[in-house]
């Protein structure tokens, strides 16, 4: 998927890359979309007026952020490990 960003948003992506927090523009965009999804879920829970669910979501989000970056995943290595487990299981 290709996405066109206006210059002001492209500048934000570049700034995030320069910090070293993200390894690629795709990671920056993925993080931004995850934050948007979280925001939408919070708004939905606020409309439901369920403080317990909202508190649980905020706690889970904070734990996820505190756990740090998951890093770059090697799809080939993951597939190879899954195949090896499958073969070992018989």
C-alpha positions in Angstrom: 0.0 0.0 0.0 1.3 3.4 -0.9 0.1 6.5 1.0 0.6 10.1 0.0 1.3 12.4 3.0 1.2 16.2 2.9 4.5 17.8 3.6 3.7 18.7 7.2 2.9 15.0 8.0 5.9 13.7 6.0 8.1 16.0 8.1 6.7 14.5 11.3 7.6 11.0 9.9 11.1 12.2 9.1 11.5 13.7 12.5 10.5 10.4 14.2 12.9 8.5 12.0 15.7 10.9 13.0 15.1 10.2 16.7 16.0 6.5 16.1 12.8 5.4 17.8 11.5 3.9 14.5 13.5 1.9 11.9 11.2 2.8 9.0 8.4 5.1 7.9 6.1 2.1 8.0 6.7 1.7 11.7 5.9 5.4 12.3 2.6 5.0 10.4 1.8 1.7 12.1 2.3 3.3 15.5 0.2 6.3 14.6 -2.6 4.0 13.4 -2.4 2.0 16.6 -2.7 5.2 18.6 -5.7 6.2 16.5 -7.3 2.8 17.1 -6.8 3.2 20.8 -8.3 6.7 20.7 -11.3 5.4 18.9 -11.8 2.6 21.4 -11.5 5.1 24.3 -14.1 7.3 22.7 -16.4 4.3 22.2 -16.0 3.3 25.9 -16.6 6.9 27.0 -19.9 6.9 25.1 -20.8 3.6 26.8 -20.1 5.2 30.1 -18.3 2.1 31.4 -15.5 3.4 33.7 -14.2 -0.1 34.5 -13.7 -1.1 30.8 -12.1 2.3 30.1 -9.7 1.8 33.1 -8.8 -1.7 31.9 -8.1 -0.4 28.4 -5.9 2.5 29.7 -4.0 0.0 31.9 -3.4 -2.4 29.1 -2.3 0.4 26.8 0.2 1.7 29.4 1.6 -1.8 30.0 2.1 -2.2 26.2 3.9 1.1 25.9 6.0 0.4 29.0 7.0 -3.0 27.6 9.0 -1.3 24.9 9.4 -1.6 21.1 8.8 -5.1 19.8 11.6 -4.6 17.4 11.8 -5.7 13.8 10.5 -9.2 13.1 12.1 -11.6 10.7 9.2 -13.3 8.9 11.4 -16.0 7.4 12.8 -16.9 10.8 9.3 -17.0 12.3 8.0 -19.3 9.5 11.1 -21.6 9.8 10.5 -21.9 13.6 6.8 -22.7 13.1 7.7 -25.3 10.5 10.2 -26.9 12.8 7.7 -27.0 15.7 5.1 -28.5 13.4 7.5 -31.2 12.2 8.7 -31.9 15.8 5.1 -32.3 16.9 4.7 -35.0 14.3 
